[in-house]
């Protein structure tokens, strides 16, 4: 006689474990996205449209490689994050400045797109937790949400720094305070961990954007007027060092398997 039971198992996700090291590298990657995007569009004078097309192609290639691989590869994952955040920088600048919809219009449009992607992901998969990213379909939703959140973060950073006259230093403080609030809710409340993750993921982007702008914008615009290529190179080296020193483990998600036991 056989008794069929479901046993819970733990399998690896295609994205990294969310630790303090994850957030350190994420903020550095978003800062690199800002300085790297500005290097191409402004320093090299490619313009927002050409820069957006360049980084869109790079992101598509890397996302495709990420989805096609069968396990978590730290270098590939973070290269894809950098590509998405750099594309987010140039795309937000294109929408805000070249398309003439302004920071408020761009932020509203991008927030709507992000909510729609997350809603469709939840309706299709039943969850938007990053711990569930283990199938090509879930990963496609994940990278779509990542891209819109990166672009939204850029627009929010510019909106606070420029439209609200907070300056880049003031904007960085506002978003750092927002992240501190999210951390407090994580440690001392039972607010949904999934909601807190996406809130933190969105907030790290404008924090990185304002820090990047603070590094490379002219002195009369509230920046330090550092060389964009040099700032980008230093941040890239910092990310590589972090990848070498901080343990990179795949996240885990629960699954089930059907096993037969002899009675």
N, C-alpha and C positions, 0 to 999 in steps of 0.2 A: 504494500500500500504506500502510495506517495502523498506527501503533504507539500503542496506548492506554496511557498511564502515569498514575499517581497523583502529583500534585504537592502537597506540603504548602503550606498557606497559613496565614496568621495572621488571625484575625478578632477583633473586639472583644467583650468580655464585657459583661454588664449590671451588673457590680459594679466598684468602683474598683481601681486598681493598689494592691497592698499595699506601702506604703512607710512610712517613719518618720512622715510626715504623717498617714497613715491611722490609725496607732495613737494619735497625739496627739489627733486628733478623736474617735476611738473612746472613749478614756478620758474625755474631756470630755463626750461624749454619755451615757455611763453614769452619770457624776456628775449630769448634768442629769436623767436618768431617776429617780434617787433623790430629789433635792430636789423635782423636779416632781411625782412621785407622792405624796410626803409632803405637799406643799402642798395637793393636792386631797383626800387622804384624812384628813389631820390638821388642817392649818390651816383649810381650808374646811369641815372636819367632814363630808365626804361619806360617810366610812366605806370599808372595803376593798372591799365588794361593789359599791357604786355606782361607785367609782373604777375598779375592774377592768373593769366593763362599759363605762364611758366610753372608756377607753384601748383596749379590745378593738375597739370600733367604729372608732376612729381608725386603729388598726393595720390592720384589714381593708381599709378604704378605701384607705390608702396602699399596702399590699402589692398590692392589685388594680391600682392605677394603675401601680405599678412593673412588674408583670408585663405589663401591656397596652402599655407603651411599647416602642418598638423599639430604643432605644439608652440609653446611660448618661446620666442626668441627676443631677449632684452634689446639687443641693438636694433633689430628690425622694428620692434614695437615703438621704441623711443624715436627712431628716425621718422616713423609715420606720424607720431605726435608732433614733432618739429615741423614736418611738412604741412600738417593740418593747421597748426597755429600760424605758420608763415602765410599760408593761403588765406587764413582768417584775417590777418593783418591787411593784406592787399585788397581782399574782397570788401572788407568793411570800409576801407579808405575809398575804394571805387564807388561804393554805394553812397557813402556820406558826402563825398566831394564831387566826383565826376558826374554822378547821376542826379545830383541836386536835391536829394530828399532829406539831407541834413542828418545830424546826429540823432535827434529824437525820432525821426521817421525811420532811419536805418535800424535803430535799436528796437523799435516797435515791430518792424517787419521781421527781424531776425528772431525775436522772442516768439512771435507767432509761429514761425517755421519750426523752432525747437520744440514748442509745445505740441505741434502737430506730429512731429516725428516720434516724440516720446509717447504720445497717445496711441499712435498706430503700432508702435513697438509693444506697448502694454496689451493692446487689444489682440495682437497676433500671438505674442509669446506668454501672456499672462503675468509678466514681470518686466521691470526695467532695471533689475539689479545687475551690476557688472559681474557678479559671481555666476550669472547664467550664460555668459558669453562663451559658448562652446560649440556652436554650430554656425555654418556660413550665414544663415539667415539672421540669427541673433547678432553676429558680428557685423553684418551689413548695417543693421539698425544702430548698433553701437557707434560705428564710425560716422554714420550720418549725424547722430546726435552730438558726437564729439566735434565734428566740423562746425555745426551750427552754434554750439556753445562757445567754441573758440572765436568765431566771427562776432557773435553777440558780445562776448567779453571785450573785444577790441573796440566795438562801437560804444559800449558803456564807459570804458576808460576814457575815450576821447570826449564823450558827452560830459562827464564829470569834470575833466581837466579843463576843457575849453569853454563849453556852453555855460557851466556853472561857475566859471572863474575861480576854480579851486587850485589850479596849477597842478603840475605833475606830482610834486611832493605831497600836496594836500590830497590829491586823488589816491595816491598810494596809501596814505594813512587811513582814508575812508574804507578802502577795500581790505586793508589789513585788519581793521576793526571788525569788518563784516566776517572775515575768516575766523577771528577770535570768538565772535558770537556763535558761529557754527560749531567750533570746537567745544565751547561751553555747553551747547545743547547736546552734543555727542556724549560728553562725559557725565553730564549731570541730569539729563532728561531721557525720556523714552521716545523722543521724536523719531520718526521713521529714518533708519540708517540710509535707505536708498535715497530719500528726499535730501538728506543732509549731504550725501556724496555729490549729487548733482548740483546742489547749491554751492558747495565748496569748489567743484570743478569749474563752474561758471565764474566764481569770484576770483580764482587764481589767474584767470586770463586777463581781466582788466588790471589786476595788481602787476602782473608781468608787463603789460602794455605801458602802464604809467611809469614803471621803473625803467623800462627800455627808452621811453621818450625822455625821461629825466636825464638819462645818460647821454643821449645823442642830439637832443634839441639845442638850438642856439641859446646863449646866455640871456638875450632879451626876450626869449620865450619861456624862461624859467628852467632851462636845462643846463647841463654841464658842458655842452658843446664838444663831447668826445667823438673821436672818429668812429663812424658806424661800423666799418669793416673791422677795426681793432676791437671794439666792444663785442662784436659778434664772435670773433675768434676767441677772445678770452672766455666768454660764456660757453662756447662750444667745448673748449678744453675742460672747463669746470664740469660740464655734463659728463664727458668721457671719464674723468676722474671719479665722479660719483658712481657711475656704472661699474667701475672697477672695484671700488671700495665698499659700496653698499650692496648687501646681498639681494640678488634679483630672483625672486621665486614666483612661480605661476600662482595665481589665485586658485581657489578651490570652490567647487559647487557640488551640491548633493545630487545624486542620481539614483536610479533604482535598477536592479536586475532581478530577473526571475530565476530562482535556483530550485532545484529539486532535491529533496532530502528523503532518504529511505526511512520509512517508519519501522 
